[in-house]
């Protein structure tokens, strides 16, 4: 492995690490550098922006949901076809769940295990020399995690920059960027995070502006110099992951169904499966030549009226489910139900392949890692299999229906959350997003 890598992280969410990451990626791409990007943790929106900035599929590295061998294999494969790998952290650098060392899901796990230097993005608004205390704390918190450089974000003036940079410089940690306060650089957000990359009509222009920001305000060459070749990556690491649910997979793919993990699709293709994408929003049914249909998560609540009116899609999905497996995750699970209530309280008829009904009007946040023990065979595994994943949605079940449950769920600490999802003949679904097999060291 010769590619060099680093982690872009921050003390907390909202510090500007996505802005800095995309700026660096777009700047490197415009320089002709072969660069790839990964997201630490289970986020399924940022990798699409990474892909747009680099021209190469983004992916996730999740130390809680993925076995160490899978993390190593994904890292090794990404490093084999690029010169640099940029890993964007989630939340704060050390934020994860309680558990065995190195399996918390935090970006710091990756930094410690593979010796990846960290570029810390610091929102310096509202402070000056006190910023150095934050950097000192992050630099000393874990001896195995090296803060190799800092980018100051939201700097108000030259005097502000000098006060902050001089205080941090006294720690011996280089300041490699100073980004002025500029609200125009921020990407629009909605309830699950950033508005999806595919929904930006001007994404190329935005990425170009971010590349220009990086070239003007970040020492891009200095950032490249702190990157390091990952260590502790075994050449024998197995790719692992969830096996393909069929030989030819009908995959719903459009702005209503976009939350599918890239490492899953890559694993399916590597195992010889074919992926046939179709768009429910374009009223396309699952292709008849497929032997399984997968409805990923996304934003069906924003498109409920169109989905209810998509008769070819709904009728085709029902015919498909009469003889072949259909599985829905989160948003896909909502569409498999009888009704979906949108944010305005309007009730829309869905496919009715399962008996539950969901509401986005009566919202409640459901968030966290999940471990599922399957109660019956489904496209995510055989009966009794343990699968690790993630739940992140605001929708609630207003009618539970009378379908058999799909899985017993626990949270990241092993606390029982009860039975979840539903199954009826060939159809299954759950709010839980599958990431990787559980029970692996």
C-alpha positions as CSV (number, residue, x, y, z in Angstrom):
1,X,0.0,0.0,0.0
2,X,1.5,3.3,-1.1
3,X,-1.4,5.7,-1.0
4,X,-1.3,8.3,1.8
5,X,-4.2,9.1,4.0
6,X,-5.5,11.5,6.6
7,X,-8.6,12.2,8.6
8,X,-10.5,15.6,8.6
9,X,-12.2,15.9,11.9
10,X,-13.5,18.5,14.3
11,X,-14.4,19.0,18.0
12,X,-18.1,18.8,17.2
13,X,-20.7,18.8,14.4
14,X,-21.2,22.1,12.6
15,X,-17.5,23.1,12.7
16,X,-17.1,23.1,8.9
17,X,-15.4,19.7,8.3
18,X,-17.6,18.8,5.3
19,X,-16.9,22.2,3.8
20,X,-13.1,21.8,4.3
21,X,-13.2,18.1,3.1
22,X,-15.1,18.9,-0.1
23,X,-12.8,21.9,-0.8
24,X,-9.7,19.8,-0.4
25,X,-11.2,16.9,-2.5
26,X,-12.3,19.3,-5.3
27,X,-9.0,21.1,-5.3
28,X,-7.0,17.9,-5.5
29,X,-9.2,16.6,-8.3
30,X,-8.7,19.8,-10.3
31,X,-4.9,19.3,-9.8
32,X,-5.2,15.9,-11.4
33,X,-4.5,14.1,-8.1
34,X,-6.0,10.6,-7.8
35,X,-7.9,11.0,-4.6
36,X,-10.7,9.0,-2.9
37,X,-12.8,9.8,0.2
38,X,-14.5,7.9,2.9
39,X,-16.9,8.8,5.7
40,X,-16.3,7.6,9.3
41,X,-19.4,6.1,10.7
42,X,-22.8,5.3,9.2
43,X,-23.6,8.6,7.3
44,X,-25.1,7.8,3.9
45,X,-25.4,11.4,2.5
46,X,-21.8,12.7,2.6
47,X,-20.3,9.9,0.5
48,X,-22.4,11.1,-2.4
49,X,-20.8,14.5,-2.1
50,X,-17.4,12.9,-1.9
51,X,-18.1,11.0,-5.1
52,X,-19.2,14.2,-6.9
53,X,-16.0,16.0,-5.8
54,X,-13.6,13.1,-6.7
55,X,-15.3,11.3,-9.5
56,X,-14.9,8.1,-7.6
57,X,-17.5,6.3,-5.4
58,X,-17.4,7.3,-1.8
59,X,-17.7,4.7,1.0
60,X,-18.0,4.3,4.8
61,X,-15.5,3.0,7.4
62,X,-17.4,2.1,10.6
63,X,-15.5,0.6,13.4
64,X,-18.6,-0.4,15.4
65,X,-20.8,-1.9,12.7
66,X,-17.9,-3.4,10.6
67,X,-15.6,-6.2,11.7
68,X,-11.9,-5.0,11.8
69,X,-11.1,-7.2,8.8
70,X,-13.8,-5.5,6.7
71,X,-12.5,-2.0,7.7
72,X,-9.0,-3.1,6.7
73,X,-10.2,-4.5,3.4
74,X,-12.1,-1.4,2.4
75,X,-9.2,0.8,3.4
76,X,-6.7,-1.4,1.5
77,X,-8.9,-1.5,-1.7
78,X,-9.4,2.3,-1.7
79,X,-5.7,2.9,-1.2
80,X,-4.9,0.5,-4.1
81,X,-6.3,2.8,-6.8
82,X,-5.6,6.3,-5.5
83,X,-2.7,8.4,-4.4
84,X,-4.5,10.0,-1.4
85,X,-7.4,9.0,0.8
86,X,-9.3,11.6,2.8
87,X,-11.5,10.3,5.6
88,X,-14.1,12.7,6.9
89,X,-15.1,12.2,10.5
90,X,-18.6,12.4,12.0
91,X,-19.6,14.6,14.9
92,X,-16.6,15.1,17.1
93,X,-13.3,13.3,16.6
94,X,-13.8,11.1,19.8
95,X,-17.5,10.8,19.6
96,X,-18.7,7.2,19.5
97,X,-20.5,4.6,21.7
98,X,-19.2,2.8,24.7
99,X,-17.6,-0.5,24.0
100,X,-14.4,-2.4,23.4
101,X,-11.4,-0.2,22.5
102,X,-11.2,0.6,18.9
103,X,-14.9,-0.4,18.2
104,X,-16.7,2.8,19.2
105,X,-17.5,4.0,15.7
106,X,-15.5,7.2,16.3
107,X,-13.1,8.6,13.8
108,X,-10.5,8.5,16.5
109,X,-10.6,4.6,16.2
110,X,-9.4,4.9,12.7
111,X,-6.7,7.4,13.6
112,X,-5.3,5.2,16.3
113,X,-5.6,1.8,14.6
114,X,-4.0,2.8,11.3
115,X,-1.8,5.7,12.4
116,X,-3.8,8.3,10.3
117,X,-2.9,11.9,11.1
118,X,-5.8,14.2,11.9
119,X,-6.4,17.6,10.4
120,X,-8.6,19.3,13.0
121,X,-11.1,21.8,11.7
122,X,-11.8,24.4,14.5
123,X,-14.7,26.8,14.4
124,X,-13.0,29.8,16.0
125,X,-16.0,32.1,16.0
126,X,-16.6,33.8,19.3
127,X,-13.1,33.0,20.7
128,X,-9.4,33.8,20.2
129,X,-6.6,32.4,22.3
130,X,-9.0,30.0,24.0
131,X,-9.0,28.0,20.8
132,X,-5.5,26.8,21.7
133,X,-6.8,25.2,24.8
134,X,-9.3,23.1,22.7
135,X,-6.4,22.1,20.4
136,X,-4.2,21.2,23.3
137,X,-6.9,19.1,24.8
138,X,-7.5,17.2,21.6
139,X,-3.8,16.7,21.0
140,X,-3.3,15.2,24.5
141,X,-6.5,13.3,24.9
142,X,-5.3,10.0,23.4
143,X,-1.5,9.5,22.7
144,X,-2.4,7.1,19.8
145,X,-4.2,9.9,18.0
146,X,-2.0,12.5,16.4
147,X,-3.3,16.0,15.6
148,X,-1.0,16.9,12.7
149,X,-2.5,20.2,11.7
150,X,-5.3,22.6,12.2
151,X,-7.7,24.6,9.9
152,X,-9.2,27.6,11.5
153,X,-12.8,28.2,10.3
154,X,-15.1,31.3,10.4
155,X,-12.3,33.7,11.1
156,X,-13.6,37.3,11.3
157,X,-10.6,39.5,10.7
158,X,-6.8,39.5,10.4
159,X,-6.5,40.4,14.0
160,X,-8.7,37.5,14.9
161,X,-6.5,35.2,12.8
162,X,-3.3,36.4,14.4
163,X,-4.6,35.9,18.0
164,X,-5.8,32.4,17.3
165,X,-2.9,31.2,15.1
166,X,-0.2,32.6,17.4
167,X,-1.7,30.8,20.4
168,X,-2.0,27.5,18.5
169,X,1.4,27.9,17.0
170,X,3.0,27.9,20.5
171,X,1.8,24.3,20.8
172,X,4.0,23.2,17.9
173,X,1.0,22.2,15.8
174,X,0.9,23.9,12.4
175,X,-2.0,26.0,11.3
176,X,-2.6,24.8,7.7
177,X,-5.6,26.9,6.8
178,X,-7.5,30.0,7.8
179,X,-11.0,30.1,6.3
180,X,-12.9,33.4,6.7
181,X,-16.5,33.5,7.7
182,X,-18.6,33.1,4.5
183,X,-22.1,31.8,4.8
184,X,-22.3,31.3,1.0
185,X,-20.0,28.3,1.4
186,X,-22.5,26.4,3.5
187,X,-24.5,23.6,1.8
188,X,-28.3,23.6,2.4
189,X,-29.6,21.1,5.0
190,X,-32.9,19.3,5.8
191,X,-34.1,17.0,8.6
192,X,-31.6,14.1,7.9
193,X,-28.6,16.3,7.1
194,X,-27.4,17.9,3.9
195,X,-29.8,18.1,0.9
196,X,-28.6,15.2,-1.3
197,X,-25.9,15.7,-3.8
198,X,-28.1,14.6,-6.7
199,X,-30.7,17.3,-5.9
200,X,-28.3,20.2,-6.4
201,X,-28.7,21.6,-9.9
202,X,-25.5,23.8,-9.3
203,X,-23.4,21.2,-7.5
204,X,-20.5,21.6,-10.0
205,X,-20.4,25.3,-9.4
206,X,-20.5,24.8,-5.6
207,X,-17.6,22.3,-5.8
208,X,-15.7,24.7,-7.9
209,X,-16.2,27.5,-5.4
210,X,-15.1,25.2,-2.6
211,X,-12.0,24.2,-4.6
212,X,-11.2,27.9,-5.0
213,X,-11.7,28.4,-1.3
214,X,-9.3,25.6,-0.5
215,X,-6.6,26.9,-2.8
216,X,-6.9,30.4,-1.4
217,X,-7.2,29.7,2.3
218,X,-5.7,26.3,2.9
219,X,-2.1,25.2,2.5
220,X,-3.2,22.2,0.3
221,X,0.5,21.1,-0.2
222,X,1.0,21.3,3.5
223,X,-2.1,19.1,4.1
224,X,-0.7,16.5,1.6
225,X,2.6,16.5,3.5
226,X,1.0,15.5,6.8
227,X,-0.8,12.5,5.2
228,X,0.7,9.1,6.0
229,X,0.7,5.6,4.6
230,X,-1.9,3.6,6.7
231,X,-0.3,1.0,8.9
232,X,-1.7,-2.2,10.4
233,X,-3.5,-3.2,7.2
234,X,-3.3,-6.9,6.5
235,X,-3.0,-8.1,2.9
236,X,-5.1,-11.1,3.9
237,X,-8.1,-9.0,5.2
238,X,-11.3,-10.4,3.8
239,X,-13.8,-8.0,2.2
240,X,-16.6,-9.7,4.0
241,X,-19.9,-7.8,4.3
242,X,-23.4,-8.8,3.5
243,X,-23.7,-11.3,0.6
244,X,-25.9,-10.4,-2.4
245,X,-29.6,-11.1,-1.7
246,X,-30.0,-12.4,-5.3
247,X,-28.2,-12.9,-8.6
248,X,-30.0,-10.0,-10.2
249,X,-31.1,-7.2,-7.8
250,X,-33.7,-4.6,-8.7
251,X,-32.5,-1.5,-6.8
252,X,-34.8,1.5,-6.4
253,X,-32.6,4.6,-7.1
254,X,-33.8,8.2,-7.2
255,X,-34.1,11.1,-4.7
256,X,-36.8,9.2,-2.7
257,X,-34.6,6.0,-2.5
258,X,-30.9,6.9,-2.3
259,X,-29.6,5.7,1.1
260,X,-27.8,2.6,0.0
261,X,-24.3,2.0,1.3
262,X,-21.7,1.9,-1.5
263,X,-19.7,-1.0,0.2
264,X,-22.9,-3.2,0.0
265,X,-23.4,-2.6,-3.7
266,X,-19.6,-3.1,-4.4
267,X,-19.8,-6.4,-2.4
268,X,-22.8,-7.6,-4.4
269,X,-21.1,-6.8,-7.7
270,X,-17.8,-8.4,-6.6
271,X,-19.7,-11.6,-5.8
272,X,-21.1,-11.7,-9.3
273,X,-24.6,-10.1,-8.8
274,X,-26.1,-7.7,-11.3
275,X,-27.7,-4.5,-10.2
276,X,-30.7,-3.2,-12.2
277,X,-31.7,0.3,-11.0
278,X,-35.2,1.7,-11.5
279,X,-36.9,4.9,-10.4
280,X,-40.2,4.7,-8.5
281,X,-40.6,8.5,-8.9
282,X,-40.5,8.0,-12.7
283,X,-43.2,5.4,-12.2
284,X,-41.0,2.5,-13.2
285,X,-41.7,-1.0,-11.8
286,X,-39.0,-3.3,-10.7
287,X,-37.5,-5.0,-13.8
288,X,-39.1,-8.4,-14.4
289,X,-35.8,-10.2,-15.0
290,X,-34.7,-9.7,-11.4
291,X,-35.0,-12.2,-8.6
292,X,-35.1,-9.8,-5.6
293,X,-36.1,-6.1,-5.1
294,X,-34.4,-3.8,-2.7
295,X,-36.0,-0.5,-1.6
296,X,-33.4,1.6,0.3
297,X,-34.0,4.5,2.5
298,X,-34.3,8.1,1.3
299,X,-37.0,10.8,1.4
300,X,-40.3,9.2,0.5
301,X,-42.1,11.6,2.9
302,X,-41.1,14.5,0.5
303,X,-42.5,12.7,-2.5
304,X,-45.5,10.8,-1.0
305,X,-48.0,12.3,-3.5
306,X,-45.9,11.2,-6.5
307,X,-45.3,7.8,-5.1
308,X,-49.0,7.3,-4.4
309,X,-49.8,8.3,-8.0
310,X,-47.1,6.0,-9.4
311,X,-49.5,3.2,-10.4
312,X,-47.1,1.3,-12.6
313,X,-44.5,1.3,-9.8
314,X,-47.0,0.2,-7.2
315,X,-48.7,-2.4,-9.3
316,X,-45.4,-3.8,-10.5
317,X,-44.0,-4.0,-7.0
318,X,-47.1,-5.9,-5.9
319,X,-46.7,-8.4,-8.7
320,X,-43.0,-8.8,-8.0
321,X,-43.7,-9.5,-4.3
322,X,-46.2,-12.3,-5.1
323,X,-43.3,-14.6,-6.2
324,X,-40.0,-12.9,-5.3
325,X,-38.4,-11.3,-2.2
326,X,-38.9,-7.6,-1.7
327,X,-37.1,-5.8,1.2
328,X,-37.4,-2.2,2.3
329,X,-35.1,-0.2,4.6
330,X,-36.4,2.9,6.5
331,X,-38.0,4.9,3.7
332,X,-38.4,1.8,1.6
333,X,-40.2,0.2,4.6
334,X,-42.5,3.2,4.8
335,X,-43.5,2.7,1.1
336,X,-44.1,-1.0,1.7
337,X,-46.8,-0.1,4.3
338,X,-50.4,0.8,3.8
339,X,-50.2,4.5,4.2
340,X,-47.7,7.3,4.6
341,X,-48.7,10.6,6.2
342,X,-46.6,13.6,5.0
343,X,-45.5,16.6,7.0
344,X,-48.8,18.4,6.3
345,X,-50.9,15.5,7.6
346,X,-52.1,14.3,4.2
347,X,-52.5,10.6,4.0
348,X,-51.2,8.8,0.9
349,X,-51.8,5.2,-0.1
350,X,-48.6,3.2,-0.4
351,X,-48.0,-0.3,-1.7
352,X,-49.8,-2.2,1.1
353,X,-47.4,-5.2,0.9
354,X,-47.1,-4.8,4.7
355,X,-49.8,-3.7,7.1
356,X,-48.2,-0.8,9.0
357,X,-48.8,2.9,8.4
358,X,-46.2,5.7,9.1
359,X,-46.4,9.4,9.7
360,X,-43.9,12.2,9.1
361,X,-46.3,14.7,10.6
362,X,-46.1,13.1,14.1
363,X,-42.3,13.2,14.2
364,X,-39.9,11.7,16.7
365,X,-36.2,11.2,16.3
366,X,-35.0,7.6,16.2
367,X,-31.2,7.5,16.1
368,X,-28.4,5.1,16.9
369,X,-26.5,1.9,16.2
370,X,-28.6,-1.3,16.1
371,X,-27.8,-5.0,16.2
372,X,-30.5,-7.2,14.7
373,X,-31.1,-10.9,15.2
374,X,-33.3,-12.0,12.3
375,X,-36.4,-14.0,13.2
376,X,-36.8,-15.3,9.7
377,X,-34.9,-15.4,6.4
378,X,-34.9,-12.2,4.4
379,X,-32.7,-10.5,1.8
380,X,-30.4,-9.2,4.7
381,X,-29.7,-12.7,6.0
382,X,-30.9,-16.1,7.1
383,X,-33.0,-16.8,10.2
384,X,-30.9,-16.4,13.3
385,X,-28.3,-14.2,11.6
386,X,-26.9,-11.2,13.5
387,X,-26.6,-8.0,11.4
388,X,-25.2,-4.6,12.6
389,X,-26.5,-1.3,11.3
390,X,-28.0,2.0,12.1
391,X,-31.3,3.8,12.5
392,X,-31.9,7.4,11.7
393,X,-35.4,8.7,11.0
394,X,-38.1,11.0,12.3
395,X,-41.1,9.0,11.0
396,X,-43.3,7.1,13.5
397,X,-45.5,4.1,13.1
398,X,-49.1,5.1,13.6
399,X,-50.5,1.7,12.8
400,X,-48.4,-1.4,13.5
401,X,-50.4,-3.9,11.4
402,X,-50.5,-7.6,12.1
403,X,-47.4,-8.8,10.2
404,X,-44.8,-11.0,11.9
405,X,-41.8,-9.0,13.2
406,X,-38.5,-9.3,11.2
407,X,-35.9,-9.0,14.0
408,X,-35.1,-8.6,17.6
409,X,-33.1,-5.3,18.1
410,X,-30.6,-4.2,20.6
411,X,-28.7,-0.9,20.8
412,X,-24.9,-0.4,20.8
413,X,-24.7,-1.4,24.5
414,X,-26.7,-4.5,24.0
415,X,-29.9,-3.2,25.6
416,X,-33.1,-4.8,24.2
417,X,-35.2,-2.5,22.1
418,X,-37.9,-5.1,21.3
419,X,-39.0,-6.6,18.0
420,X,-38.9,-4.5,14.9
421,X,-40.0,-4.5,11.2
422,X,-42.4,-6.7,9.5
423,X,-42.6,-9.7,7.1
424,X,-45.3,-11.2,5.1
425,X,-44.6,-14.1,2.7
426,X,-41.9,-12.8,0.4
427,X,-41.9,-9.2,1.7
428,X,-39.9,-7.8,4.6
429,X,-38.9,-4.4,5.9
430,X,-37.6,-2.4,8.8
431,X,-36.5,1.1,9.8
432,X,-33.0,-0.5,10.4
433,X,-30.3,0.1,7.8
434,X,-28.1,-3.0,7.5
435,X,-24.3,-2.3,7.3
436,X,-22.4,-5.6,8.0
437,X,-22.7,-9.0,9.6
438,X,-22.5,-8.9,13.4
439,X,-20.8,-11.3,15.7
440,X,-17.4,-11.0,13.9
441,X,-14.1,-10.1,15.6
